[in-house]
Amino acid sequence: MAKEDLLTLEGQIDEILPDGRFGVTLENEHRIICYTAGKMRKFRIRSVVGDRVRVEMTPYDLSKGRIVFRDKGPGGGGPPGKRGGFRR
């Protein structure tokens, strides 16, 4: 296995932790601590409890991961609300 190989697994967010971290339960019933990927932070993609996520993990530390994709949970659809912005 090369150093760049990553494991990609599916899971569900079950807890929101401080400092932008999340508790995620994987499909194989293991629980890991994850943080959001840079692109998700850049585009302000919010994750809430109940969202299905895709997690990348390194084979060297199987207790931590990075959330790279988010599916909305049940009832999470609909258009986004109007953002209050700056007016001149």
PDB file of N, CA, C and O in Angstrom:
ATOM      1  N   MET A   1       0.846  -1.180   0.000  1.00  0.00           N
ATOM      2  CA  MET A   1       0.000   0.000   0.000  1.00  0.00           C
ATOM      3  C   MET A   1       0.891   1.243   0.000  1.00  0.00           C
ATOM      4  O   MET A   1       1.765   1.392   0.854  1.00  0.00           O
ATOM      5  N   ALA A   2       0.662   2.117  -0.951  1.00  0.00           N
ATOM      6  CA  ALA A   2       1.460   3.322  -1.063  1.00  0.00           C
ATOM      7  C   ALA A   2       1.068   4.332   0.016  1.00  0.00           C
ATOM      8  O   ALA A   2       0.006   4.226   0.631  1.00  0.00           O
ATOM      9  N   LYS A   3       1.927   5.289   0.227  1.00  0.00           N
ATOM     10  CA  LYS A   3       1.672   6.281   1.265  1.00  0.00           C
ATOM     11  C   LYS A   3       0.441   7.130   0.956  1.00  0.00           C
ATOM     12  O   LYS A   3      -0.242   7.576   1.878  1.00  0.00           O
ATOM     13  N   GLU A   4       0.149   7.359  -0.315  1.00  0.00           N
ATOM     14  CA  GLU A   4      -0.958   8.223  -0.703  1.00  0.00           C
ATOM     15  C   GLU A   4      -2.311   7.509  -0.706  1.00  0.00           C
ATOM     16  O   GLU A   4      -3.336   8.164  -0.897  1.00  0.00           O
ATOM     17  N   ASP A   5      -2.349   6.201  -0.502  1.00  0.00           N
ATOM     18  CA  ASP A   5      -3.618   5.468  -0.527  1.00  0.00           C
ATOM     19  C   ASP A   5      -4.478   5.850   0.669  1.00  0.00           C
ATOM     20  O   ASP A   5      -4.013   5.853   1.809  1.00  0.00           O
ATOM     21  N   LEU A   6      -5.726   6.168   0.397  1.00  0.00           N
ATOM     22  CA  LEU A   6      -6.673   6.529   1.447  1.00  0.00           C
ATOM     23  C   LEU A   6      -7.850   5.568   1.420  1.00  0.00           C
ATOM     24  O   LEU A   6      -8.233   5.068   0.363  1.00  0.00           O
ATOM     25  N   LEU A   7      -8.412   5.317   2.577  1.00  0.00           N
ATOM     26  CA  LEU A   7      -9.620   4.517   2.676  1.00  0.00           C
ATOM     27  C   LEU A   7     -10.814   5.456   2.624  1.00  0.00           C
ATOM     28  O   LEU A   7     -10.837   6.459   3.337  1.00  0.00           O
ATOM     29  N   THR A   8     -11.797   5.156   1.802  1.00  0.00           N
ATOM     30  CA  THR A   8     -13.009   5.971   1.715  1.00  0.00           C
ATOM     31  C   THR A   8     -14.179   5.142   2.228  1.00  0.00           C
ATOM     32  O   THR A   8     -14.473   4.069   1.700  1.00  0.00           O
ATOM     33  N   LEU A   9     -14.844   5.652   3.264  1.00  0.00           N
ATOM     34  CA  LEU A   9     -15.953   4.945   3.892  1.00  0.00           C
ATOM     35  C   LEU A   9     -17.150   5.873   4.028  1.00  0.00           C
ATOM     36  O   LEU A   9     -17.005   7.096   4.002  1.00  0.00           O
ATOM     37  N   GLU A  10     -18.330   5.286   4.172  1.00  0.00           N
ATOM     38  CA  GLU A  10     -19.556   6.057   4.376  1.00  0.00           C
ATOM     39  C   GLU A  10     -19.944   5.990   5.845  1.00  0.00           C
ATOM     40  O   GLU A  10     -19.671   4.996   6.518  1.00  0.00           O
ATOM     41  N   GLY A  11     -20.579   7.045   6.341  1.00  0.00           N
ATOM     42  CA  GLY A  11     -21.019   7.070   7.724  1.00  0.00           C
ATOM     43  C   GLY A  11     -22.090   8.112   7.940  1.00  0.00           C
ATOM     44  O   GLY A  11     -22.604   8.707   6.992  1.00  0.00           O
ATOM     45  N   GLN A  12     -22.421   8.328   9.207  1.00  0.00           N
ATOM     46  CA  GLN A  12     -23.440   9.301   9.577  1.00  0.00           C
ATOM     47  C   GLN A  12     -22.954  10.099  10.775  1.00  0.00           C
ATOM     48  O   GLN A  12     -22.413   9.544  11.732  1.00  0.00           O
ATOM     49  N   ILE A  13     -23.157  11.424  10.708  1.00  0.00           N
ATOM     50  CA  ILE A  13     -22.755  12.290  11.811  1.00  0.00           C
ATOM     51  C   ILE A  13     -23.703  12.060  12.978  1.00  0.00           C
ATOM     52  O   ILE A  13     -24.923  12.116  12.825  1.00  0.00           O
ATOM     53  N   ASP A  14     -23.122  11.798  14.153  1.00  0.00           N
ATOM     54  CA  ASP A  14     -23.960  11.579  15.330  1.00  0.00           C
ATOM     55  C   ASP A  14     -23.685  12.580  16.449  1.00  0.00           C
ATOM     56  O   ASP A  14     -24.423  12.619  17.433  1.00  0.00           O
ATOM     57  N   GLU A  15     -22.632  13.391  16.315  1.00  0.00           N
ATOM     58  CA  GLU A  15     -22.317  14.362  17.361  1.00  0.00           C
ATOM     59  C   GLU A  15     -21.483  15.488  16.768  1.00  0.00           C
ATOM     60  O   GLU A  15     -20.624  15.259  15.916  1.00  0.00           O
ATOM     61  N   ILE A  16     -21.744  16.699  17.226  1.00  0.00           N
ATOM     62  CA  ILE A  16     -20.941  17.854  16.823  1.00  0.00           C
ATOM     63  C   ILE A  16     -20.039  18.201  17.995  1.00  0.00           C
ATOM     64  O   ILE A  16     -20.511  18.401  19.114  1.00  0.00           O
ATOM     65  N   LEU A  17     -18.739  18.272  17.735  1.00  0.00           N
ATOM     66  CA  LEU A  17     -17.744  18.535  18.767  1.00  0.00           C
ATOM     67  C   LEU A  17     -17.143  19.927  18.571  1.00  0.00           C
ATOM     68  O   LEU A  17     -17.307  20.517  17.503  1.00  0.00           O
ATOM     69  N   PRO A  18     -16.455  20.461  19.572  1.00  0.00           N
ATOM     70  CA  PRO A  18     -15.817  21.777  19.415  1.00  0.00           C
ATOM     71  C   PRO A  18     -14.708  21.755  18.357  1.00  0.00           C
ATOM     72  O   PRO A  18     -14.233  20.696  17.947  1.00  0.00           O
ATOM     73  N   ASP A  19     -14.314  22.949  17.933  1.00  0.00           N
ATOM     74  CA  ASP A  19     -13.205  23.156  16.990  1.00  0.00           C
ATOM     75  C   ASP A  19     -13.455  22.536  15.618  1.00  0.00           C
ATOM     76  O   ASP A  19     -12.517  22.063  14.976  1.00  0.00           O
ATOM     77  N   GLY A  20     -14.708  22.532  15.163  1.00  0.00           N
ATOM     78  CA  GLY A  20     -15.006  22.069  13.812  1.00  0.00           C
ATOM     79  C   GLY A  20     -14.839  20.578  13.612  1.00  0.00           C
ATOM     80  O   GLY A  20     -14.566  20.135  12.496  1.00  0.00           O
ATOM     81  N   ARG A  21     -14.993  19.809  14.642  1.00  0.00           N
ATOM     82  CA  ARG A  21     -14.870  18.354  14.551  1.00  0.00           C
ATOM     83  C   ARG A  21     -16.239  17.704  14.737  1.00  0.00           C
ATOM     84  O   ARG A  21     -17.156  18.300  15.302  1.00  0.00           O
ATOM     85  N   PHE A  22     -16.353  16.478  14.253  1.00  0.00           N
ATOM     86  CA  PHE A  22     -17.609  15.752  14.296  1.00  0.00           C
ATOM     87  C   PHE A  22     -17.359  14.320  14.735  1.00  0.00           C
ATOM     88  O   PHE A  22     -16.322  13.739  14.417  1.00  0.00           O
ATOM     89  N   GLY A  23     -18.308  13.756  15.463  1.00  0.00           N
ATOM     90  CA  GLY A  23     -18.301  12.334  15.756  1.00  0.00           C
ATOM     91  C   GLY A  23     -19.093  11.640  14.668  1.00  0.00           C
ATOM     92  O   GLY A  23     -20.245  11.993  14.420  1.00  0.00           O
ATOM     93  N   VAL A  24     -18.490  10.653  14.012  1.00  0.00           N
ATOM     94  CA  VAL A  24     -19.122   9.966  12.894  1.00  0.00           C
ATOM     95  C   VAL A  24     -19.149   8.473  13.181  1.00  0.00           C
ATOM     96  O   VAL A  24     -18.137   7.884  13.563  1.00  0.00           O
ATOM     97  N   THR A  25     -20.318   7.864  12.994  1.00  0.00           N
ATOM     98  CA  THR A  25     -20.453   6.418  13.098  1.00  0.00           C
ATOM     99  C   THR A  25     -20.428   5.842  11.689  1.00  0.00           C
ATOM    100  O   THR A  25     -21.279   6.173  10.863  1.00  0.00           O
ATOM    101  N   LEU A  26     -19.458   4.987  11.418  1.00  0.00           N
ATOM    102  CA  LEU A  26     -19.308   4.403  10.087  1.00  0.00           C
ATOM    103  C   LEU A  26     -20.304   3.272   9.896  1.00  0.00           C
ATOM    104  O   LEU A  26     -20.949   2.836  10.849  1.00  0.00           O
ATOM    105  N   GLU A  27     -20.427   2.795   8.651  1.00  0.00           N
ATOM    106  CA  GLU A  27     -21.358   1.717   8.342  1.00  0.00           C
ATOM    107  C   GLU A  27     -20.990   0.424   9.058  1.00  0.00           C
ATOM    108  O   GLU A  27     -21.857  -0.414   9.306  1.00  0.00           O
ATOM    109  N   ASN A  28     -19.712   0.252   9.392  1.00  0.00           N
ATOM    110  CA  ASN A  28     -19.279  -0.964  10.084  1.00  0.00           C
ATOM    111  C   ASN A  28     -19.335  -0.790  11.612  1.00  0.00           C
ATOM    112  O   ASN A  28     -18.696  -1.541  12.349  1.00  0.00           O
ATOM    113  N   GLU A  29     -20.110   0.214  12.082  1.00  0.00           N
ATOM    114  CA  GLU A  29     -20.374   0.479  13.504  1.00  0.00           C
ATOM    115  C   GLU A  29     -19.170   0.985  14.295  1.00  0.00           C
ATOM    116  O   GLU A  29     -19.224   1.008  15.524  1.00  0.00           O
ATOM    117  N   HIS A  30     -18.092   1.391  13.635  1.00  0.00           N
ATOM    118  CA  HIS A  30     -16.980   2.023  14.328  1.00  0.00           C
ATOM    119  C   HIS A  30     -17.250   3.516  14.427  1.00  0.00           C
ATOM    120  O   HIS A  30     -17.867   4.098  13.535  1.00  0.00           O
ATOM    121  N   ARG A  31     -16.794   4.137  15.503  1.00  0.00           N
ATOM    122  CA  ARG A  31     -16.995   5.574  15.702  1.00  0.00           C
ATOM    123  C   ARG A  31     -15.648   6.266  15.623  1.00  0.00           C
ATOM    124  O   ARG A  31     -14.695   5.861  16.290  1.00  0.00           O
ATOM    125  N   ILE A  32     -15.566   7.316  14.806  1.00  0.00           N
ATOM    126  CA  ILE A  32     -14.321   8.055  14.632  1.00  0.00           C
ATOM    127  C   ILE A  32     -14.587   9.546  14.787  1.00  0.00           C
ATOM    128  O   ILE A  32     -15.733   9.994  14.768  1.00  0.00           O
ATOM    129  N   ILE A  33     -13.507  10.304  14.940  1.00  0.00           N
ATOM    130  CA  ILE A  33     -13.556  11.763  15.015  1.00  0.00           C
ATOM    131  C   ILE A  33     -13.098  12.305  13.663  1.00  0.00           C
ATOM    132  O   ILE A  33     -12.051  11.908  13.152  1.00  0.00           O
ATOM    133  N   CYS A  34     -13.887  13.215  13.086  1.00  0.00           N
ATOM    134  CA  CYS A  34     -13.586  13.750  11.754  1.00  0.00           C
ATOM    135  C   CYS A  34     -13.585  15.271  11.760  1.00  0.00           C
ATOM    136  O   CYS A  34     -14.198  15.909  12.616  1.00  0.00           O
ATOM    137  N   TYR A  35     -12.883  15.835  10.787  1.00  0.00           N
ATOM    138  CA  TYR A  35     -12.938  17.267  10.532  1.00  0.00           C
ATOM    139  C   TYR A  35     -13.344  17.463   9.074  1.00  0.00           C
ATOM    140  O   TYR A  35     -13.249  16.538   8.268  1.00  0.00           O
ATOM    141  N   THR A  36     -13.792  18.662   8.742  1.00  0.00           N
ATOM    142  CA  THR A  36     -14.246  18.910   7.371  1.00  0.00           C
ATOM    143  C   THR A  36     -13.066  19.245   6.470  1.00  0.00           C
ATOM    144  O   THR A  36     -12.091  19.856   6.906  1.00  0.00           O
ATOM    145  N   ALA A  37     -13.166  18.845   5.230  1.00  0.00           N
ATOM    146  CA  ALA A  37     -12.119  19.103   4.245  1.00  0.00           C
ATOM    147  C   ALA A  37     -12.076  20.596   3.908  1.00  0.00           C
ATOM    148  O   ALA A  37     -13.033  21.326   4.167  1.00  0.00           O
ATOM    149  N   GLY A  38     -10.991  21.026   3.348  1.00  0.00           N
ATOM    150  CA  GLY A  38     -10.785  22.439   3.035  1.00  0.00           C
ATOM    151  C   GLY A  38     -11.795  23.008   2.066  1.00  0.00           C
ATOM    152  O   GLY A  38     -12.233  24.145   2.240  1.00  0.00           O
ATOM    153  N   LYS A  39     -12.188  22.241   1.032  1.00  0.00           N
ATOM    154  CA  LYS A  39     -13.173  22.728   0.060  1.00  0.00           C
ATOM    155  C   LYS A  39     -14.530  22.927   0.721  1.00  0.00           C
ATOM    156  O   LYS A  39     -15.259  23.858   0.381  1.00  0.00           O
ATOM    157  N   MET A  40     -14.872  22.043   1.676  1.00  0.00           N
ATOM    158  CA  MET A  40     -16.146  22.196   2.373  1.00  0.00           C
ATOM    159  C   MET A  40     -16.135  23.449   3.234  1.00  0.00           C
ATOM    160  O   MET A  40     -17.150  24.135   3.348  1.00  0.00           O
ATOM    161  N   ARG A  41     -14.997  23.748   3.837  1.00  0.00           N
ATOM    162  CA  ARG A  41     -14.888  24.984   4.620  1.00  0.00           C
ATOM    163  C   ARG A  41     -14.902  26.207   3.709  1.00  0.00           C
ATOM    164  O   ARG A  41     -15.525  27.218   4.032  1.00  0.00           O
ATOM    165  N   LYS A  42     -14.226  26.116   2.589  1.00  0.00           N
ATOM    166  CA  LYS A  42     -14.139  27.239   1.659  1.00  0.00           C
ATOM    167  C   LYS A  42     -15.518  27.642   1.144  1.00  0.00           C
ATOM    168  O   LYS A  42     -15.824  28.832   1.061  1.00  0.00           O
ATOM    169  N   PHE A  43     -16.347  26.667   0.799  1.00  0.00           N
ATOM    170  CA  PHE A  43     -17.664  26.952   0.253  1.00  0.00           C
ATOM    171  C   PHE A  43     -18.765  26.939   1.311  1.00  0.00           C
ATOM    172  O   PHE A  43     -19.951  26.938   0.984  1.00  0.00           O
ATOM    173  N   ARG A  44     -18.361  26.928   2.579  1.00  0.00           N
ATOM    174  CA  ARG A  44     -19.271  27.015   3.732  1.00  0.00           C
ATOM    175  C   ARG A  44     -20.372  25.956   3.688  1.00  0.00           C
ATOM    176  O   ARG A  44     -21.546  26.264   3.891  1.00  0.00           O
ATOM    177  N   ILE A  45     -19.989  24.725   3.426  1.00  0.00           N
ATOM    178  CA  ILE A  45     -20.940  23.619   3.455  1.00  0.00           C
ATOM    179  C   ILE A  45     -21.099  23.174   4.896  1.00  0.00           C
ATOM    180  O   ILE A  45     -20.149  22.701   5.519  1.00  0.00           O
ATOM    181  N   ARG A  46     -22.302  23.328   5.422  1.00  0.00           N
ATOM    182  CA  ARG A  46     -22.587  23.030   6.824  1.00  0.00           C
ATOM    183  C   ARG A  46     -23.025  21.587   6.975  1.00  0.00           C
ATOM    184  O   ARG A  46     -23.739  21.055   6.124  1.00  0.00           O
ATOM    185  N   SER A  47     -22.599  20.957   8.052  1.00  0.00           N
ATOM    186  CA  SER A  47     -22.995  19.592   8.361  1.00  0.00           C
ATOM    187  C   SER A  47     -23.716  19.581   9.694  1.00  0.00           C
ATOM    188  O   SER A  47     -23.313  20.269  10.631  1.00  0.00           O
ATOM    189  N   VAL A  48     -24.786  18.798   9.780  1.00  0.00           N
ATOM    190  CA  VAL A  48     -25.560  18.706  11.012  1.00  0.00           C
ATOM    191  C   VAL A  48     -25.717  17.232  11.375  1.00  0.00           C
ATOM    192  O   VAL A  48     -25.416  16.343  10.578  1.00  0.00           O
ATOM    193  N   VAL A  49     -26.189  16.995  12.583  1.00  0.00           N
ATOM    194  CA  VAL A  49     -26.403  15.630  13.049  1.00  0.00           C
ATOM    195  C   VAL A  49     -27.429  14.942  12.151  1.00  0.00           C
ATOM    196  O   VAL A  49     -28.482  15.511  11.861  1.00  0.00           O
ATOM    197  N   GLY A  50     -27.131  13.740  11.718  1.00  0.00           N
ATOM    198  CA  GLY A  50     -28.021  12.980  10.855  1.00  0.00           C
ATOM    199  C   GLY A  50     -27.610  12.981   9.397  1.00  0.00           C
ATOM    200  O   GLY A  50     -28.151  12.196   8.619  1.00  0.00           O
ATOM    201  N   ASP A  51     -26.679  13.828   8.994  1.00  0.00           N
ATOM    202  CA  ASP A  51     -26.222  13.857   7.607  1.00  0.00           C
ATOM    203  C   ASP A  51     -25.391  12.617   7.297  1.00  0.00           C
ATOM    204  O   ASP A  51     -24.588  12.172   8.116  1.00  0.00           O
ATOM    205  N   ARG A  52     -25.598  12.064   6.098  1.00  0.00           N
ATOM    206  CA  ARG A  52     -24.747  10.980   5.614  1.00  0.00           C
ATOM    207  C   ARG A  52     -23.508  11.622   5.003  1.00  0.00           C
ATOM    208  O   ARG A  52     -23.624  12.585   4.245  1.00  0.00           O
ATOM    209  N   VAL A  53     -22.328  11.106   5.319  1.00  0.00           N
ATOM    210  CA  VAL A  53     -21.081  11.694   4.846  1.00  0.00           C
ATOM    211  C   VAL A  53     -20.158  10.617   4.289  1.00  0.00           C
ATOM    212  O   VAL A  53     -20.263   9.440   4.633  1.00  0.00           O
ATOM    213  N   ARG A  54     -19.257  11.053   3.423  1.00  0.00           N
ATOM    214  CA  ARG A  54     -18.191  10.196   2.923  1.00  0.00           C
ATOM    215  C   ARG A  54     -16.906  10.654   3.610  1.00  0.00           C
ATOM    216  O   ARG A  54     -16.586  11.842   3.612  1.00  0.00           O
ATOM    217  N   VAL A  55     -16.178   9.709   4.188  1.00  0.00           N
ATOM    218  CA  VAL A  55     -15.014  10.009   5.023  1.00  0.00           C
ATOM    219  C   VAL A  55     -13.777   9.371   4.413  1.00  0.00           C
ATOM    220  O   VAL A  55     -13.813   8.209   4.008  1.00  0.00           O
ATOM    221  N   GLU A  56     -12.680  10.124   4.346  1.00  0.00           N
ATOM    222  CA  GLU A  56     -11.389   9.588   3.937  1.00  0.00           C
ATOM    223  C   GLU A  56     -10.544   9.369   5.177  1.00  0.00           C
ATOM    224  O   GLU A  56     -10.487  10.223   6.062  1.00  0.00           O
ATOM    225  N   MET A  57      -9.885   8.217   5.235  1.00  0.00           N
ATOM    226  CA  MET A  57      -9.029   7.884   6.367  1.00  0.00           C
ATOM    227  C   MET A  57      -7.696   7.365   5.852  1.00  0.00           C
ATOM    228  O   MET A  57      -7.625   6.763   4.781  1.00  0.00           O
ATOM    229  N   THR A  58      -6.649   7.600   6.615  1.00  0.00           N
ATOM    230  CA  THR A  58      -5.357   7.032   6.303  1.00  0.00           C
ATOM    231  C   THR A  58      -5.263   5.662   6.979  1.00  0.00           C
ATOM    232  O   THR A  58      -5.816   5.480   8.064  1.00  0.00           O
ATOM    233  N   PRO A  59      -4.587   4.711   6.372  1.00  0.00           N
ATOM    234  CA  PRO A  59      -4.480   3.397   7.003  1.00  0.00           C
ATOM    235  C   PRO A  59      -3.600   3.394   8.253  1.00  0.00           C
ATOM    236  O   PRO A  59      -3.571   2.404   8.984  1.00  0.00           O
ATOM    237  N   TYR A  60      -2.887   4.483   8.502  1.00  0.00           N
ATOM    238  CA  TYR A  60      -1.984   4.549   9.646  1.00  0.00           C
ATOM    239  C   TYR A  60      -2.704   4.905  10.938  1.00  0.00           C
ATOM    240  O   TYR A  60      -2.266   4.498  12.015  1.00  0.00           O
ATOM    241  N   ASP A  61      -3.812   5.663  10.854  1.00  0.00           N
ATOM    242  CA  ASP A  61      -4.574   6.039  12.047  1.00  0.00           C
ATOM    243  C   ASP A  61      -6.054   5.875  11.734  1.00  0.00           C
ATOM    244  O   ASP A  61      -6.654   6.724  11.074  1.00  0.00           O
ATOM    245  N   LEU A  62      -6.636   4.789  12.208  1.00  0.00           N
ATOM    246  CA  LEU A  62      -8.022   4.466  11.873  1.00  0.00           C
ATOM    247  C   LEU A  62      -9.021   5.046  12.865  1.00  0.00           C
ATOM    248  O   LEU A  62     -10.182   4.637  12.884  1.00  0.00           O
ATOM    249  N   SER A  63      -8.584   5.993  13.685  1.00  0.00           N
ATOM    250  CA  SER A  63      -9.508   6.622  14.632  1.00  0.00           C
ATOM    251  C   SER A  63      -9.870   8.043  14.226  1.00  0.00           C
ATOM    252  O   SER A  63     -10.711   8.671  14.870  1.00  0.00           O
ATOM    253  N   LYS A  64      -9.246   8.565  13.162  1.00  0.00           N
ATOM    254  CA  LYS A  64      -9.502   9.930  12.699  1.00  0.00           C
ATOM    255  C   LYS A  64      -9.751   9.918  11.203  1.00  0.00           C
ATOM    256  O   LYS A  64      -9.295   9.026  10.488  1.00  0.00           O
ATOM    257  N   GLY A  65     -10.492  10.937  10.736  1.00  0.00           N
ATOM    258  CA  GLY A  65     -10.784  11.014   9.315  1.00  0.00           C
ATOM    259  C   GLY A  65     -11.112  12.420   8.880  1.00  0.00           C
ATOM    260  O   GLY A  65     -11.135  13.353   9.683  1.00  0.00           O
ATOM    261  N   ARG A  66     -11.369  12.558   7.581  1.00  0.00           N
ATOM    262  CA  ARG A  66     -11.703  13.855   6.982  1.00  0.00           C
ATOM    263  C   ARG A  66     -12.977  13.696   6.175  1.00  0.00           C
ATOM    264  O   ARG A  66     -13.073  12.807   5.329  1.00  0.00           O
ATOM    265  N   ILE A  67     -13.959  14.555   6.433  1.00  0.00           N
ATOM    266  CA  ILE A  67     -15.222  14.516   5.709  1.00  0.00           C
ATOM    267  C   ILE A  67     -15.018  15.202   4.363  1.00  0.00           C
ATOM    268  O   ILE A  67     -14.642  16.373   4.308  1.00  0.00           O
ATOM    269  N   VAL A  68     -15.267  14.469   3.277  1.00  0.00           N
ATOM    270  CA  VAL A  68     -15.039  15.023   1.944  1.00  0.00           C
ATOM    271  C   VAL A  68     -16.320  15.225   1.148  1.00  0.00           C
ATOM    272  O   VAL A  68     -16.303  15.920   0.132  1.00  0.00           O
ATOM    273  N   PHE A  69     -17.449  14.625   1.592  1.00  0.00           N
ATOM    274  CA  PHE A  69     -18.706  14.779   0.869  1.00  0.00           C
ATOM    275  C   PHE A  69     -19.849  14.631   1.851  1.00  0.00           C
ATOM    276  O   PHE A  69     -19.782  13.816   2.772  1.00  0.00           O
ATOM    277  N   ARG A  70     -20.916  15.429   1.655  1.00  0.00           N
ATOM    278  CA  ARG A  70     -22.062  15.393   2.560  1.00  0.00           C
ATOM    279  C   ARG A  70     -23.343  15.217   1.767  1.00  0.00           C
ATOM    280  O   ARG A  70     -23.583  15.917   0.784  1.00  0.00           O
ATOM    281  N   ASP A  71     -24.171  14.262   2.212  1.00  0.00           N
ATOM    282  CA  ASP A  71     -25.544  14.119   1.718  1.00  0.00           C
ATOM    283  C   ASP A  71     -26.453  14.718   2.766  1.00  0.00           C
ATOM    284  O   ASP A  71     -26.219  14.553   3.964  1.00  0.00           O
ATOM    285  N   LYS A  72     -27.483  15.408   2.330  1.00  0.00           N
ATOM    286  CA  LYS A  72     -28.414  15.984   3.299  1.00  0.00           C
ATOM    287  C   LYS A  72     -29.200  14.878   3.981  1.00  0.00           C
ATOM    288  O   LYS A  72     -29.506  13.851   3.376  1.00  0.00           O
ATOM    289  N   GLY A  73     -29.522  15.100   5.245  1.00  0.00           N
ATOM    290  CA  GLY A  73     -30.317  14.147   5.997  1.00  0.00           C
ATOM    291  C   GLY A  73     -31.778  14.251   5.630  1.00  0.00           C
ATOM    292  O   GLY A  73     -32.128  15.021   4.735  1.00  0.00           O
ATOM    293  N   PRO A  74     -32.649  13.498   6.294  1.00  0.00           N
ATOM    294  CA  PRO A  74     -34.082  13.572   5.989  1.00  0.00           C
ATOM    295  C   PRO A  74     -34.637  14.946   6.322  1.00  0.00           C
ATOM    296  O   PRO A  74     -34.375  15.493   7.393  1.00  0.00           O
ATOM    297  N   GLY A  75     -35.411  15.501   5.384  1.00  0.00           N
ATOM    298  CA  GLY A  75     -36.003  16.818   5.595  1.00  0.00           C
ATOM    299  C   GLY A  75     -35.021  17.961   5.409  1.00  0.00           C
ATOM    300  O   GLY A  75     -35.306  19.084   5.826  1.00  0.00           O
ATOM    301  N   GLY A  76     -33.873  17.706   4.793  1.00  0.00           N
ATOM    302  CA  GLY A  76     -32.860  18.745   4.644  1.00  0.00           C
ATOM    303  C   GLY A  76     -32.894  19.447   3.309  1.00  0.00           C
ATOM    304  O   GLY A  76     -31.979  20.210   2.999  1.00  0.00           O
ATOM    305  N   GLY A  77     -33.921  19.216   2.505  1.00  0.00           N
ATOM    306  CA  GLY A  77     -33.978  19.811   1.175  1.00  0.00           C
ATOM    307  C   GLY A  77     -34.534  21.216   1.196  1.00  0.00           C
ATOM    308  O   GLY A  77     -34.695  21.820   2.256  1.00  0.00           O
ATOM    309  N   GLY A  78     -34.823  21.725   0.025  1.00  0.00           N
ATOM    310  CA  GLY A  78     -35.417  23.051  -0.075  1.00  0.00           C
ATOM    311  C   GLY A  78     -34.377  24.099  -0.409  1.00  0.00           C
ATOM    312  O   GLY A  78     -33.176  23.878  -0.254  1.00  0.00           O
ATOM    313  N   PRO A  79     -34.859  25.253  -0.874  1.00  0.00           N
ATOM    314  CA  PRO A  79     -33.917  26.313  -1.239  1.00  0.00           C
ATOM    315  C   PRO A  79     -33.303  26.937   0.001  1.00  0.00           C
ATOM    316  O   PRO A  79     -33.941  26.986   1.053  1.00  0.00           O
ATOM    317  N   PRO A  80     -32.064  27.417  -0.112  1.00  0.00           N
ATOM    318  CA  PRO A  80     -31.438  28.067   1.033  1.00  0.00           C
ATOM    319  C   PRO A  80     -32.129  29.391   1.347  1.00  0.00           C
ATOM    320  O   PRO A  80     -32.697  30.024   0.457  1.00  0.00           O
ATOM    321  N   GLY A  81     -32.081  29.800   2.588  1.00  0.00           N
ATOM    322  CA  GLY A  81     -32.697  31.063   2.990  1.00  0.00           C
ATOM    323  C   GLY A  81     -31.911  32.247   2.462  1.00  0.00           C
ATOM    324  O   GLY A  81     -30.738  32.117   2.110  1.00  0.00           O
ATOM    325  N   LYS A  82     -32.559  33.403   2.409  1.00  0.00           N
ATOM    326  CA  LYS A  82     -31.900  34.603   1.929  1.00  0.00           C
ATOM    327  C   LYS A  82     -30.911  35.070   2.984  1.00  0.00           C
ATOM    328  O   LYS A  82     -31.267  35.231   4.151  1.00  0.00           O
ATOM    329  N   ARG A  83     -29.694  35.284   2.580  1.00  0.00           N
ATOM    330  CA  ARG A  83     -28.661  35.721   3.500  1.00  0.00           C
ATOM    331  C   ARG A  83     -28.749  37.226   3.698  1.00  0.00           C
ATOM    332  O   ARG A  83     -28.892  37.985   2.739  1.00  0.00           O
ATOM    333  N   GLY A  84     -28.665  37.639   4.933  1.00  0.00           N
ATOM    334  CA  GLY A  84     -28.595  39.060   5.202  1.00  0.00           C
ATOM    335  C   GLY A  84     -27.211  39.558   4.831  1.00  0.00           C
ATOM    336  O   GLY A  84     -26.209  39.043   5.327  1.00  0.00           O
ATOM    337  N   GLY A  85     -27.150  40.532   3.985  1.00  0.00           N
ATOM    338  CA  GLY A  85     -25.853  40.974   3.494  1.00  0.00           C
ATOM    339  C   GLY A  85     -25.602  42.429   3.752  1.00  0.00           C
ATOM    340  O   GLY A  85     -26.390  43.104   4.414  1.00  0.00           O
ATOM    341  N   PHE A  86     -24.533  42.898   3.242  1.00  0.00           N
ATOM    342  CA  PHE A  86     -24.111  44.281   3.396  1.00  0.00           C
ATOM    343  C   PHE A  86     -24.705  45.098   2.261  1.00  0.00           C
ATOM    344  O   PHE A  86     -24.593  44.716   1.096  1.00  0.00           O
ATOM    345  N   ARG A  87     -25.336  46.221   2.591  1.00  0.00           N
ATOM    346  CA  ARG A  87     -25.891  47.111   1.567  1.00  0.00           C
ATOM    347  C   ARG A  87     -25.221  48.464   1.678  1.00  0.00           C
ATOM    348  O   ARG A  87     -24.929  48.952   2.769  1.00  0.00           O
ATOM    349  N   ARG A  88     -24.991  49.046   0.539  1.00  0.00           N
ATOM    350  CA  ARG A  88     -24.401  50.386   0.517  1.00  0.00           C
ATOM    351  C   ARG A  88     -25.466  51.397   0.274  1.00  0.00           C
ATOM    352  O   ARG A  88     -25.180  52.593   0.218  1.00  0.00           O
TER     353      ARG A  88
END
